[in-house]
């Protein structure tokens, strides 16, 4: 049986996804799903209290898997009139922006928690990631030339993110020392380069209607695979020998037995931290 997604969920736009594009999306969905299963299994090999970064990866990969399942099924899009290169409407995939709204800030959080950035700096950077995604979505939904105003706001937010990743972050004191710093510098440069390509893809796809919807899917799909599974596997591998206690992310909730004194239900007296991680700075 062949791919019947477009027969069961027929496109409603002039420029729409092709069957070959749907085939590619099913392949991408399979890669995201396989990556998710690997990370879930990997998480259970980690001791309790040392799973935060792996669990963030699980959320990212689960969200991406759901998004790609929807797009492969030709669901999660709406027709919007094109501005350039012809008449008619083009499929705008709002489900992709829902995916990025969740995953992009989490990818940045995964990376920035390894630095000595304060919580206020991390929060502002995550907010700028949300601004980038929302302005991209609004711009894609606007049929007039005003879309490029939102596009400009999004690029401005991206410049702030680059500043944090490439300048401010590397100049902080890393909780886990020089080993993690080297991994961070590579991961930050890698992610920053890929983030530079997304606005180019947007301008050629949703913005300028230069490439077909199927080409758009291939371009974004490759980017999402490199910013998702590839990036996460590299970063988690770099963290394999790091002591999580150095991050200052220890939980004192009642489910954490180590937070209580022996033979009592009263919390143990906390010892002041000597090394301030990201969670200790405001």
Secondary structure by P-SEA (a helix, b strand, c coil): ccccccccccccccccccaaaaaaaaaaaaaaaaaaaaaaaaaaaccccccaaaaaaaaaaaaaaaaaaaaaacccbbbbbbccccbbbbbbcaaaaaaaaccaaaaaaaaaaaccccaaaaaaaaaaaaaaaaaaaaaaaccccaaaaaaaaaaaaaaaaaaaaccccccccccccaaaaaaaaaaaaaaaaaaaaaaaaaaaccccccccaaaaaaaaaaaaaaacaaaaaaaaaaaccccccccccccccccccccccccccccccccccccccccccc
